């Protein structure tokens, strides 16, 4: 039997039931969520159990838990539902000004504050019904990007973390140091001695999430003494004010950091490798006309952000 013949015998509504059961971990709550009777959803659960040869939900005392197999299905179910939604929301002809599509993008607060903000402003002018959903990435998302990007529209992340996926280069950015105005250990310029001796606030600090500048410091033979790790670039200045800590931020964030007050932004005492920011996506989106329109927005936004960075340097 071919895969197509096997699929044709399935009721794809079972996918919706499966997603609700996995999410709610309760037949009663899943039925309420889908506005179905409990017997109707119980019948769907019985069909799912027969198909997979697995209980899906197993009783533990007075509650139900997902089986190990159901836990493995969870992410595939979400991806499959999102893909199905995209199929049936697609249109033969698409007019941005009449669209109500939502584009979902992973990234950091740095990417959202800079190019994400500008791209959303351009969209608001030309397609008022179009929405953006910007979602913070994490190391797990980055490491599993090839799969995660099947169900979203893209991820904003510099080169150096992903490979083997389509991408659009956006703009280049540099790195600067942030110190408190009250930090008397740092003079008019920050030195390598300051970098080696003073405590740090850093972001992420995992194999897949540490920044290129942080890695470069260690390659120069300095192991920073880290006081605080925070998964937000815009939060870094708040952890610097009134302390003797140092933080690194992208140059495009410097104007936002200065608004915090009580800090200084200084150049680094070494030639930090510039960032080449990019928008990455899964190949399934390559020929999607709506996605192409979105990519054109980010390309235009990149010129605006890049020009602003040049004026501020």
N, C-alpha and C positions, 0 to 999 in steps of 0.2 A: 504494500500500500504506500503511495507517495505521501510526502508531507502535506501536500495540498489537500489530498483526499481525507487524510486524518484530521486536518484542521476544519474541513467543511462539516464534519460530524459533531463538532463541538459547539456548544452554545456560548458565544463570547460574553453573554451577560454573566456567566460564571466568573469571569475575570473581575467584574465589579463586586460580586459577592465575596470573592476571595480577598480582594483588597480591603473591604470593610471588616471581614473577619480577622484578618491579620492586624489591622489597625486597632480595632476595638477589643479583640481577644475575648469576645463574648457574643453568643448568638443573639441574645436579647438586645444588647446595645447596637450591634451591627444591623439588626432588623429595623430598629428605630431610626438609625442613620439613613437607611435606604427607603424608609417609609413602606416597609413590607411587613407582613404578618410573621410571627416567629415560626410557625409551621412551614411557611414558604421558604424562609432562609434555611431552616433545618434540612429541608429537601435539597437545597443547593449544596449545603455542606456534605450531605450524604453522597451526592454526585461527585463532588470534588474528592472526597475520600476514596471513592471507587476508582476515579481516574488516576490519582497519584499513588494509590496504595499506601496512604499515610493518613493518620487521624487528623492532621492539621492542628486541631485543638485537643489537648489532653487534660483531663481533670486532675488537679492537685489540691486535695482537701476540698474546700468550698469554692474554689476558683478554677479557672481554666488557664493553661499556659500554652504557648505555641510550641510545637514540636521542633527539634533541630532542623528538620527538613523545611518546615514552614518559615523558620527564621531565614533560611537561605533563599526562599522564594520572595521574601519581603521586598528587596530592592528591585528584583526583576519585575515584580507586579507593578510597582510604581512607574517604572520605566515604560512598561508595555501600555499602561493606561494613558500615560502622557503622549506616547507615540500615536495611539489610536485617536486621542483627542485632536492632535495636530492634523491627522489625515482627514478627519471629517470637518475640521474648521477651515481647511484649505479651499481656495476659490480659484476657478479657472482664470478669472480676471480679478485683479486686486487694485483697488484705488486707496492709497494711503489716507486721503482726507476723509474717507468714509469708513475706515477700518476701526475696529475695537480690539485689535490683537494686543496681547501682552507679551513682551519680550523679557525673558528671564536671563540674567547675567550674573555669574559668579565673579568675585573679585575682592580686593581689600578696600578699606575706607579711603586709602590713597587713590585708587583707581576711580572710586565713586565720586570723590570730592573734585577730582580734576576732570577727566574726560567724560565720565558718566554723567555728571551734572550738565556739561555743555551739550552732549548728545540728547539728553532728555529735553533741554530747552529748545533745540532745533526741531525735535519731534513735536513739541507742543505747538510750535508755530505752523507746522505743515500738516499735522495729523492729530488734531485735538483728542480723538478717541483712542489713540494708541497709548498704551501704558508700558512702563518699565518696572520690572521687579529686580532690584539689585540685592544679591544674597552674598553674605560674607563667606569666602572660602575658608578651608582649614587644611591641614596637612593631608587628611584622608581624601578630601576632594581632589587635591592636586595630584596625589599619587595614583588615584583611580580616574583621572580626567578622561581617558579614552572611553570609559563606560558612562561616567556622569554626564558627559556632554551630549549623549544621545537624547536626553530628556530636557535639556535646557538649550538656550540659544548661543551661549558662549561663556568665555572666562577672560577677564582682563588680568594679564600677568606678564611680567617682563620675560624676555628670552632667558634661557638658562634652567628652566624647570620642566618644560614640555618638549616633546619632539614627535614627529610622525603625524602631526595634525595640521590641517589648513590654518593659516593665520594671516592677519593683516597688520603690518608694522604701523605704529601710530606716531610716537614722538620720542625723542631722546631726552633724558633728564639726568641730573647729577645728584651728588650727595653733599649735605652740609651738616655741621655739628650744632647741637643746641645745648647751651649751658645757662644756668641761672645768672641773672644780673648781679646777684650777691656772691657769686662764686669767686672768691679772691685768689684761688689757686690757679685760675686761668687768666692770663694777661690779655693783651690785645689780640694775640693769636693763640690758638690751641697747639700744643706740642705733642710729640710722640710720648714724652714723659707723662704728660697729663693723661693721655690715652691709656698708658700702662698702669698708672698709679691710682687714678680716680675711679669711683664706682660707676656702673653703667645702668641705664634702662634700655632694654632691647626688646625686639619683637620676635615672637615665635621660638626661634632656636631649636629647630629640628633639622634633620638632613635635607628635607625637601622644602623647608620654609625659611631658613635663615637667609638674610639678604646678602647680596654680592659684596657690599661694603663690609659687613661683619666678617664674612669669610676672608676678605682681603686683609683685614687687620690681623687675623690669626696667621695668615700666610706670611705676614711681615714679622712673625715671631712674638706677637703680643697675645696673651690670653686674657681677655677683658674680665674684670671682676664684676659680675652681674649682681646687682641688688634686686632688680625687678624685671620680670618678663610680662609684657602686655601685648595682646593680639590686636593692637590698634595703633596705627601711625599717628593719628591725630591726638591720641591720648598722651603720647610721649612727653610733650612740653609740660603737661600738668604734673608729671612725676619728676620733673627737673626743677621747677620753680622752688626757690628757697632751700635747695640742697646743693651738694657739691658733685652731683651726678652729671654724666654726659649722655647724650642720645644722638642718634643719626636719623635724619629725615631726608626725604627727597626735596630737591631745591624748589619744586613747584608747590610744596606744602609750606615753605618758609613764610609767605605772607599770612597764611592761616595761623601758623604757630605764633607769630608776633602779636596777633590779636589777644593771645592769652595774657600778655603783659608779664613783666618781670623776668624776661629771658633775653639772651643774645644769640644771634645766629652767626656762626663763624665758618670760614673755609677750613677744609681738612689739611693736615700737614703732609699728605701723600696724594698722589694722583689716583683718585678713586675711579674705577672702571665705570663709565656711564651706563645708565639703564636704557635699554631699547624696549619700550613698552609695546605690547601687541594685544590684539583681540584674537582668540583662538576659538575654533568651533569644530564640531564633528562633520565628517564628509557627507553625512546624510543631508546636511543643510546647503550643500554647494549650489544646487540648482533651484533652490527655493527663492522665488522672486521677492517675497516679503523679507526674507533674511538678507537678500542682496541689498534691498533698500535700507535695512537697518545698518548693514556694513558701510554703506555710503555715508550714512549719518556720522558714524564713528570716524570715517576718513576725514570728513569735513571738520568734525570736532577736533581731530588731531592737529589740523592746520591752525585752528584758533588757539588751542592750548600751547602748541609749540611757539607760535608768534608771541603770545603773552610771556612765555618763559624767556624768550630772547630779549624782550623789552625790559624784563626785570633783572636780567643778568648784568 
